[in-house]
Amino acid sequence: MASIKKRRNKFNVVYYYITETGERKQKWEPYDTEAEAKKRKAEVEYKQKVNRFIAPSKLTVSEFLDNFVELYGEKKWGPHTYESNTALIRNYINPLIGTELVQSIDCLAADRLITRLQKTKSVTVNNRAPKTEFLSPNNIERVNKLLRSAFKQAVRWGIVERNPFEDTTLPKVKKVPRAIWDVQTISDALDACRDPKLYVAMNLAFACSMRMGEILGLTWENTHISDENIVRNDAYIVIDKELARVKEETIETLGKEEIIKIFPRTMYLEGQKTRIVLKTPKTETSVRKVWIPETLAYILREWKEVQEKQKDFLGSEYQDHDLVIALANGRPCETKVIENAFNRLKRDAQLPNVVFHSLRHSSATYKLKLNHGDLKATQGDTGHAQAQMLTEIYAHIIDEDRKVNAQKFEAAFYSNPDLRGVRAPEPPAPAGFDLAALVDQLQKSPELRELLASVLNGQNVGRADSAV
């Protein structure tokens, strides 16, 4: 039961509760008016009666997020997500609300946090300068998503009654369509490419809809390009791992469950805290089998022959990790190597400026056109978790098809003159043509009349001759 006691012009709701350690404590909650106090008293008594009462807690947001990362994040997140989310907590959430009590974060506090984030300067991460001076709407959305997930667990754990980040008012995210190359530009780029690693990587990105990490993590044991495979039109690759650079601290924290292989260092650099690894893909749907065109199968076979010659030449110096895309000595090829080569290709061949990842988007776009919008078939190649993601990203294809539909409708329906009483407008007279002026000239000039008559007679004779 709860009671109301007036003290220093405040109406206090007084009640007892049991702490997590089983200790019985008294709580005083002050209110300005007696009506507010009565409302709170009734609420406390009702929740205690139905066993829904949440005891007051001095747990801060920072302390709670430590628990959330340990009990939830370390079990659910992959290395990249773990590093990204802990960076958001460290750089943006804790500095703003880390010292506040979890139970003090209501919907108003959540919206105020979003407003403060809009005025918060972006933090430099891994020596990379931020793209925007202040935190972008996309990153604010990521912060909100993280806090929504965290407070969902807080509700489940009985720390708070409701999730204040469920319906926050977020800044509008301006979606800029991703620039991609059309088929002809990709063909021109491949013709101009002189870097063999980049050439193979670009073909894998476009023909197989692969992500960069998946291309660099592809191994020869997962490429099925034998003569028998090609004859049966059954050449394919299996995508079940990706290359990544991960912090050693993250590997120690999360364990090696998602780590397939840790590559040895070529040299030890003081202060280096990361390792190149092969890891499982980010989602279950990313593990997939992709059938490849015959030409790509032959490209891969030729590239494998090049690698075999490098092995013979280097002998024991060659580090064979079975990677399809590798450096000349067999070591893993990191993203920056391919990106730099791609940038040189764009510059030297004067190609439109796109990022390498856009080849994957071009691939999905082209496949959707070829299969007339078969989302499931295309999703099987891209490894998207939901077909809806394809619908949103490549919606412009539908608009193009709708234009074609209008043209087909015109040809199939309106081309029959019996179906309509309207006619296409007559083409406009040539600029400067004046019929009245021409008649006036003919009346004034007998020579002009004779010339016109001879021209007309000549045309009639031509028609008569052709008819014969």
C-alpha positions in Angstrom: 0.0 0.0 0.0 1.0 3.6 -0.6 0.2 6.8 1.3 0.4 10.6 0.7 2.3 12.8 3.0 2.6 16.6 2.7 6.0 18.1 3.3 7.4 21.5 2.4 4.6 22.3 0.0 5.0 18.9 -1.8 2.7 16.0 -1.8 4.8 12.9 -1.4 3.7 9.4 -2.4 5.3 7.0 0.1 5.6 3.3 -0.4 7.8 0.3 0.3 9.5 -1.9 -2.3 11.9 -4.8 -2.5 15.3 -4.3 -4.0 17.1 -6.9 -6.3 19.0 -8.1 -3.2 15.8 -8.7 -1.3 16.1 -5.7 0.9 12.9 -3.8 1.9 13.2 0.0 1.3 11.0 3.0 1.6 10.5 5.4 -1.4 9.3 9.1 -1.3 8.1 10.6 -4.6 7.3 14.3 -4.4 4.6 15.9 -6.6 3.4 19.5 -6.9 -0.3 18.9 -6.6 -2.4 16.5 -4.6 -4.2 15.3 -7.7 -0.8 14.1 -9.2 0.1 12.4 -6.0 -3.3 10.6 -5.9 -2.8 9.4 -9.4 0.6 8.1 -8.7 -0.6 6.4 -5.5 -3.3 4.5 -7.3 -0.8 3.5 -10.0 1.7 2.1 -7.5 -1.0 0.2 -5.6 -2.4 -1.3 -8.8 0.9 -2.4 -10.1 1.9 -3.9 -6.8 -1.3 -5.8 -6.7 -0.9 -7.3 -10.2 2.9 -7.9 -9.7 3.8 -5.4 -12.4 5.5 -2.9 -10.1 9.1 -2.0 -11.1 11.3 -1.1 -8.2 13.2 2.2 -8.4 16.8 1.7 -9.6 19.9 3.9 -9.6 21.3 2.1 -12.6 22.8 4.6 -15.0 22.5 4.4 -18.8 26.3 3.7 -19.1 26.1 0.8 -16.6 23.0 -0.6 -18.2 24.6 -0.5 -21.7 27.7 -2.4 -20.3 25.3 -5.1 -19.2 23.4 -5.0 -22.5 26.6 -5.4 -24.5 27.8 -8.3 -22.3 24.5 -10.2 -22.0 23.0 -9.5 -25.5 25.5 -8.0 -27.9 28.3 -10.5 -27.4 25.9 -13.3 -28.2 24.0 -11.7 -31.0 26.4 -9.4 -32.9 29.1 -10.3 -35.4 32.6 -8.6 -35.2 31.7 -5.7 -37.5 28.4 -5.0 -35.7 30.0 -5.3 -32.3 32.7 -2.8 -33.1 30.2 -0.4 -34.8 27.7 -0.5 -31.9 30.3 -0.2 -29.1 31.8 2.8 -31.0 28.3 4.5 -31.1 28.0 3.9 -27.3 31.5 5.2 -26.6 31.4 8.2 -28.9 27.8 9.5 -28.7 25.5 7.8 -26.2 27.6 7.8 -23.1 28.9 11.4 -23.5 25.3 12.7 -23.7 23.2 10.5 -21.4 25.6 8.0 -19.9 25.3 9.4 -16.3 21.5 9.7 -16.3 19.4 7.0 -14.7 17.9 4.5 -17.0 14.5 5.0 -15.4 14.6 8.7 -16.1 14.8 8.2 -19.9 11.2 8.7 -21.0 9.8 9.5 -24.5 10.5 13.2 -24.0 14.1 12.5 -23.0 14.5 10.3 -26.0 13.3 13.0 -28.4 15.6 15.5 -26.7 18.6 13.1 -27.2 17.8 12.9 -30.9 17.8 16.8 -31.1 21.1 16.9 -29.2 22.6 14.4 -31.6 21.8 16.6 -34.5 24.1 19.2 -33.0 26.8 16.8 -32.0 30.0 16.8 -34.0 31.1 13.7 -35.8 34.0 11.8 -34.2 37.0 10.7 -36.2 37.2 6.9 -36.3 40.3 4.9 -37.2 42.1 8.1 -38.4 39.3 8.6 -41.1 37.9 12.1 -41.2 34.1 12.1 -40.9 32.1 12.9 -44.0 29.9 15.4 -42.3 30.7 18.0 -39.5 27.7 17.0 -37.4 26.2 13.5 -36.9 24.3 12.6 -40.1 20.6 11.6 -40.1 21.7 8.1 -41.1 24.0 7.7 -38.0 21.4 9.2 -35.8 19.0 6.5 -37.0 21.7 3.9 -36.2 22.0 5.3 -32.6 18.2 5.2 -32.2 18.1 1.6 -33.5 20.8 0.6 -31.0 19.0 2.2 -28.1 15.6 0.8 -29.2 17.2 -2.7 -29.1 18.8 -2.0 -25.7 15.6 -0.6 -24.0 13.6 -3.5 -25.5 15.9 -5.7 -23.3 15.4 -3.3 -20.4 11.7 -3.8 -20.6 12.2 -7.6 -20.7 14.6 -7.5 -17.7 12.0 -5.4 -15.7 14.2 -2.3 -15.4 11.8 0.0 -17.2 8.1 -0.3 -18.0 8.1 0.8 -21.7 10.6 1.5 -24.5 11.0 5.2 -25.0 12.8 4.8 -28.3 10.0 3.0 -30.1 8.4 6.1 -31.6 11.1 8.7 -31.5 10.9 11.6 -33.9 14.0 11.2 -36.2 15.4 13.7 -38.6 14.4 13.0 -42.2 16.9 10.9 -44.1 17.4 12.2 -47.6 17.8 9.1 -49.7 20.1 9.8 -52.6 19.9 7.2 -55.4 23.1 5.2 -55.7 24.9 6.0 -59.0 25.6 2.8 -61.0 27.0 1.9 -64.3 24.9 0.6 -67.1 25.8 -2.6 -69.0 27.7 -0.8 -71.7 29.8 1.2 -69.2 30.7 -2.0 -67.4 31.7 -3.6 -70.7 33.9 -0.6 -71.5 35.4 -0.7 -68.1 36.3 -4.4 -68.4 37.8 -3.8 -71.8 40.0 -1.0 -70.4 41.0 -2.9 -67.2 44.7 -4.0 -67.2 44.9 -5.1 -63.6 44.2 -8.9 -63.5 43.1 -9.0 -59.9 40.7 -6.1 -60.4 39.4 -7.7 -63.7 38.5 -10.9 -61.9 37.0 -9.0 -58.9 34.8 -6.8 -61.2 33.5 -9.9 -63.0 32.6 -11.6 -59.8 30.9 -8.5 -58.5 28.8 -8.0 -61.6 28.1 -11.6 -62.7 27.6 -13.0 -59.1 26.3 -10.0 -57.2 29.0 -10.4 -54.6 30.1 -8.0 -51.9 33.7 -6.9 -51.7 34.4 -9.0 -48.5 32.8 -12.1 -50.2 35.0 -11.6 -53.3 38.2 -11.3 -51.3 37.2 -14.3 -49.1 36.3 -16.6 -52.0 38.5 -19.8 -52.0 39.3 -22.1 -54.9 37.7 -25.0 -53.1 34.4 -23.2 -53.5 34.7 -22.6 -57.2 33.3 -25.5 -59.3 34.6 -24.8 -62.9 35.7 -28.1 -64.2 35.0 -29.2 -67.8 32.2 -31.4 -66.6 30.6 -28.4 -64.8 30.8 -26.2 -67.8 29.5 -28.8 -70.3 26.4 -29.4 -68.0 26.0 -25.6 -67.6 26.5 -26.2 -63.9 29.5 -24.0 -63.2 29.0 -22.3 -59.8 30.6 -20.9 -56.7 29.7 -21.2 -53.0 29.8 -18.1 -50.9 30.2 -19.0 -47.2 32.9 -16.7 -45.9 34.3 -13.1 -46.2 37.5 -11.4 -45.6 37.6 -8.7 -42.9 40.0 -6.8 -40.6 39.0 -7.2 -37.0 40.3 -5.8 -33.7 42.1 -8.4 -31.6 40.1 -7.1 -28.6 36.9 -8.0 -30.5 38.1 -11.5 -31.3 39.0 -12.0 -27.6 35.6 -10.7 -26.5 33.4 -12.5 -28.9 35.5 -15.6 -29.2 36.3 -17.4 -32.5 32.9 -18.9 -33.2 32.5 -16.7 -36.3 36.2 -16.7 -37.2 37.2 -19.3 -39.8 40.8 -18.3 -40.1 43.2 -15.7 -38.7 46.0 -14.9 -41.2 49.5 -14.7 -39.8 51.2 -11.3 -39.7 54.0 -10.7 -42.2 55.6 -8.3 -39.7 54.8 -6.9 -36.2 54.1 -3.2 -36.1 54.0 -1.6 -32.7 50.5 -0.5 -31.8 48.9 -2.7 -34.4 45.7 -4.0 -32.8 43.9 -5.7 -35.7 44.1 -8.9 -37.7 43.0 -10.0 -41.2 40.5 -12.9 -40.8 38.2 -15.1 -42.8 34.8 -15.0 -41.1 31.3 -16.3 -41.6 29.0 -13.9 -43.6 26.9 -11.3 -41.7 23.6 -13.2 -42.2 22.5 -16.7 -42.8 21.0 -15.7 -46.2 24.4 -14.5 -47.2 25.6 -18.1 -47.4 24.6 -19.1 -50.9 25.3 -21.0 -54.2 25.6 -18.8 -57.3 25.7 -20.3 -60.8 28.1 -18.4 -63.0 28.2 -17.7 -66.8 30.5 -19.9 -68.9 32.7 -17.0 -69.8 33.4 -16.2 -66.1 34.2 -19.9 -65.5 37.0 -19.6 -68.2 38.2 -16.3 -66.8 38.6 -18.0 -63.4 40.4 -20.9 -64.9 42.9 -18.6 -66.7 43.4 -16.7 -63.5 44.1 -19.9 -61.6 46.8 -20.8 -64.2 48.4 -17.4 -63.5 48.4 -18.1 -59.8 49.9 -21.6 -60.3 52.8 -20.0 -62.3 53.4 -17.5 -59.4 53.5 -20.4 -57.0 56.1 -22.2 -59.1 58.2 -19.1 -59.5 58.2 -18.1 -55.8 58.3 -21.6 -54.4 58.4 -21.7 -50.6 58.0 -17.9 -50.5 54.4 -18.2 -51.8 51.9 -18.3 -49.0 49.1 -20.5 -50.3 45.8 -19.7 -48.5 43.6 -21.0 -51.4 42.3 -17.5 -52.0 40.9 -16.7 -55.5 41.9 -13.0 -55.2 45.3 -12.8 -53.6 48.5 -10.7 -53.7 51.4 -11.9 -55.9 52.8 -13.8 -52.9 49.5 -15.5 -52.0 48.7 -13.2 -49.1 45.1 -11.9 -48.7 44.2 -8.9 -50.7 42.6 -6.2 -48.6 39.7 -3.9 -49.7 42.0 -0.9 -50.2 44.0 -2.6 -52.9 41.0 -3.3 -55.1 39.5 0.2 -54.4 42.7 1.9 -55.3 43.0 -0.1 -58.6 39.3 0.7 -59.3 39.9 4.4 -58.8 42.9 4.3 -61.2 40.8 2.5 -63.8 38.0 5.2 -63.6 40.5 8.0 -63.9 42.6 6.5 -66.8 39.5 5.4 -68.8 37.5 8.5 -67.9 34.6 6.5 -66.6 31.7 7.9 -64.5 32.5 8.1 -60.8 30.9 5.2 -58.8 32.1 3.1 -55.9 33.1 -0.6 -56.4 30.0 -1.8 -54.5 27.8 -0.2 -57.2 28.8 -3.1 -59.4 26.7 -5.4 -57.1 23.8 -3.0 -57.5 24.3 -2.9 -61.3 24.3 -6.7 -61.2 21.0 -7.0 -59.4 19.4 -4.3 -61.6 20.5 -6.2 -64.8 19.3 -9.6 -63.5 15.9 -8.1 -62.6 15.6 -6.8 -66.1 16.6 -10.2 -67.6 14.3 -12.2 -65.4 11.4 -9.7 -65.7 11.4 -8.8 -62.0 11.9 -12.2 -60.4 12.8 -11.0 -57.0 13.3 -14.4 -55.4 15.7 -15.6 -58.1 17.7 -12.4 -57.8 17.6 -12.5 -54.0 19.2 -15.9 -54.2 22.2 -14.5 -55.9 22.5 -11.3 -53.9 22.0 -12.9 -50.5 19.7 -10.1 -49.3 17.9 -11.0 -46.1 14.5 -9.9 -47.5 13.2 -9.6 -51.0 11.7 -6.2 -49.9 15.2 -4.8 -49.9 15.5 -5.4 -53.6 12.1 -3.9 -54.2 13.2 -0.7 -52.4 16.7 -0.4 -53.9 15.8 -1.2 -57.5 12.3 0.3 -57.7 13.4 2.5 -60.6 13.4 -0.7 -62.8 9.6 -0.9 -62.3 9.2 2.7 -63.5 11.2 1.9 -66.7 9.0 -1.2 -67.3 5.9 1.0 -66.9 7.2 3.3 -69.6 7.6 0.2 -71.9 4.1 -0.9 -70.9 2.6 2.4 -72.2 4.5 2.0 -75.5 3.3 -1.6 -75.9 -0.3 -0.5 -75.1 -0.1 2.1 -77.8 1.2 -0.4 -80.4 -1.3 -3.1 -79.4 -4.5 -1.1 -78.9 -4.4 2.4 -80.2 -2.7 1.5 -83.5 -6.0 0.2 -84.9 -7.7 3.3 -86.5 -11.2 1.7 -86.0 -10.8 2.0 -82.2 -10.6 5.7 -82.1 -11.9 8.8 -83.8 -8.9 11.0 -83.0 -6.0 11.6 -85.3 -2.5 12.5 -84.5 -2.0 16.3 -84.9 -0.7 17.4 -88.3 3.0 18.3 -88.3 3.5 22.1 -88.1 4.3 24.1 -91.2 8.1 24.8 -91.7 9.2 27.9 -89.9 8.9 31.0 -92.2 6.4 29.4 -94.6 3.7 31.9 -95.7 1.1 30.6 -98.2 -0.4 34.0 -98.9 3.0 35.4 -99.8 3.7 32.4 -102.1 0.4 33.0 -104.1 1.2 36.7 -104.3 4.7 35.8 -105.8 3.1 33.4 -108.3 0.7 36.0 -109.5 3.5 38.6 -110.0 6.0 36.2 -111.7 5.1 34.2 -114.9 8.5 32.6 -114.8 7.9 31.2 -111.3 4.5 29.9 -112.4 6.1 28.1 -115.3 8.9 26.6 -113.1 6.3 25.4 -110.6 4.2 23.8 -113.3 7.2 22.0 -114.8 8.1 20.6 -111.4 4.6 19.4 -110.8 4.4 17.8 -114.3 7.7 16.1 -113.7 6.5 14.5 -110.4 3.3 13.3 -112.1 5.3 11.7 -114.9 7.6 10.0 -112.4 4.6 8.5 -110.6 3.1 7.3 -113.9 6.4 5.7 -115.0 6.7 3.9 -111.6 3.2 2.6 -111.9 4.0 1.1 -115.4 
